[in-house]
Amino acid sequence: MPAKKTPRRARLLVIAVVLLLVAGVGYGAYWSVDTVRASFPRTTGSVQLDGLSAPVTVKRDEHGIPQLYADSAEDLFRAQGYVHAQDRFWEMDVRRHLTAGRLSEMFGESQVETDAFLRTLGWRKVAQEEYDTKLSETTKKYLLAYAEGVNAYLGGRSGAELSLEYAALGFVSDYKPHKWSPVDSVAWLKAMAWDLRGNMQDEIDRALLSSRLTNKQIEALYPDYPYDRNKPIVRDGAVSALDGAYDPKGTAPQDGGAAQNGATDPGTAAPGTADPGTAVPGGAASPDGAAQDAPADQTGQGARTQLAALAASLDSIPALLGPSGDGIGSNSWVVSGEYTTTGKPLLANDPHLAPQLPSLWYQMGLHCNSVGEACPFDVAGFTFSGMPGVIIGHNQDISWGFTNLGADVTDLYLEKIENGTYLYDGKKVPYDTREEVIKVAGGEDRRITVRSTRHGPLVSDRSGELAGVGDHAPVGDVAPDRGKGYAVALRWTALEPSRTMDAVFELNAAGDFEGFRKAARKFAVPSQNLVYADTEGNIGYQAPGRIPVRAEGHDGRYPAPGWDSDYEWESYIPQEALPWEYNPERGYIVTANQAVIDAEKYPYPLTEDWGYGARSQRIDDLIQSKIKDGGKVSTDDMRTMQLDNSSEIAKILVPYLLKIDVKDPYVRQAQELLEGWDYTQDADSAPAAYFNGVWRNLLKLGFGNKLPKEVRVEGECLRVRPADESGPIEDLSGNPRTVRECGTRAPESAQPDGGDRWYEVVRTLLDEPDSGWWTPGSRFEEGEGDRDALLARAMKDARWELTTKLGKDIETWSWGRLHRLMLQNQTLGTEGPGFVQHLLNRGPWDLGGGEAAVNATGWNAAGGYEVVWVPSMRMVVNLADLDESSWINLAGASGHAYHANYVDQTDIWAEGGQLDWAFSPDAVEDATEDTMALTP
């Protein structure tokens, strides 16, 4: 829960709990045992479920993973809703309150600001529009059946019968869950799209960096993608000069169709990529784009304050969904049967998301007793509690996996607001408004006004920090007078109704690559990389999504001037022109958030803020090492690759560190740990602990201390020379004038985060030993750096930091003791009373792996070593024998604390193991521990 402090009602809760425990044998003992068990689901016998046309069988294995068998599709999804609610209703209820901006109804006043921000975005409003105007009638029937199943479980249950969390909440609140709606399911797609929204944070950060760095310095921190070293996903092909259709073989277009949403085909001429100097953050055009060494602070104090406040608002949302940044990503790859020991394709996937308890995913099988047109589903995989269907997995014919494509689908627009209007092409246009009422548990209702321009909602309205914006720096002659500052509007493809929910069901029932691509064309947001394999031996890839084409000169890297129509989106990339591959000659496809395709070979800019390919190229190298000289890849090899924890930055940096002549024997002792190290980051590795300590301190000394407070870790303070050099830089005594600045960014999203973008930054600078980045202070001094001196300082600082954290004896150091995973319930487990947190949370686990490793147990170098994102699940699908596939979830099937399946998969996950994945009726029957019949 993203509350900043524990509200009064939560404090009352802990008092009530303590009083009950003090009671000892009586009611206290009853509450502590019986209440915890009251919500455990029934998994055997027969249960009546209204609305069913025929019985549905629910078979669960020892881990509580259910396989459902029904005669009709609607019965199947009605049963799915019932079973999801059995195990995960608290999670589902919180999610729908999140997406609707109604958290205050459950948790009180502490959530009002978060609700106001989410109401401004309007996720629920857009989801309702999708349901009403976009989705097929079949999809609506499935959604309605699912909702009926959820409501059937809710009927007659409340408080402790639903979950321990409701029992705790019941001591201080009369909150009662309302019925589930089909739109509740659709809205969750907006939350996932937000989590995977692309480069919006980079866009904000670049604008904020302009307060201290020049354009040239900013661009040095966002280097070009290294296409020559880290291969893109799609490597061959061309775009037809006739209609813009992408052909993976470079021949004729193979897939026709109209451009999405009626957008015109922009043709083959690529929109120009603007020089950073031509469209500065404040929207002022540089006359010639050449002033790269001038201070980049053209956004002005007002706009910077708006953006800093917006960044703070964004931080409150990831408290539930997970941190955004360079680390969020995923791995998936598929290998053709020509190169596997099974003779058929193998497919692996492990999405990287924030650790949560319960896990984001829920494993499940959905099986029609007789598969046909009326009931087309025989599918199993990972589902979202609260949504029907399977998101990632396989059916009887095909398998698929997702990774985040990272397309630039958001733009921030600076808006000149005055007297109920915004400026657009020299005219004052009335902005739209709507009123929202936020109901607050234990408090008075709050009313907010949501303002929107043609570009979207004014997200800058949603922070108290935006009141009374200060002085204004120049933005150039073409910008309007700032007055009291510019507002910030968000344009985002997910705020436009789409058919993504249709795509989920079509993907579940697809039987071949054509059906897979047809489903993908409806997958508008979030834009994902989809890998494919089938039982016939084919492999493939499709990039789906609604991706804007911007006007020439607007590259989406900085907030755009909303008053100038030259910065509008012109259209969307036609679906038939999005990159895809089918049975490429190399025999495998790797997607791990790297560039989709070489920008010089593709006319439509997708983004410039890719992951930089450290993980993807490592996977590529591992596959190549197996198949060279006629070798084959096995299912065990696929699982082993998922656990590869090699540090790519260590391979670059350690040779430089070992050349440093360290005089201090205490530091030299630590330096010796790196001699002969193989760069693997096992949990028990002392060299990995020390290297990552050096990496963290190098980034802080060389970069972090030079960045503005808006992107540094909250509470970390520095004495810095003022950014405004127009005044005296010395005090009356002749000493350098400094001010105290404290960071404002949440630790999990601060910079420099140490992801593979920073690998590329440092890789380049290692060949520039005098670069100003190598100065250890808070100011960039051109040509005054000393690379080796800063490396030596980083080694020294790391030695002392790890001594404090791990002890003096380096023989006892281990990476896992620094790099720990805690699983926290995402509501009462994060900001609730301590005793309740103890009831709901689990951990720690000492983990290997690391940032931008294939085993991506990510950490933010600016914030600390704790694990902040993980492979949220892992799967390996064997298309030769689906019953020989394997899967593992981060936690367990159950959302009920102290249930046997609450975290029963976590130890296996942490050790790199996977569970057998039964799919065929015989295999499921052999694995079944409990059977329940749902009857009409």
Summary of the structure (lengths in Angstrom):
residues: 936
radius of gyration: 27.4
end to end distance: 38.7
largest distance: 88.5
contacts: 3469
relative contact order: 0.16
helix: 36%
strand: 19%
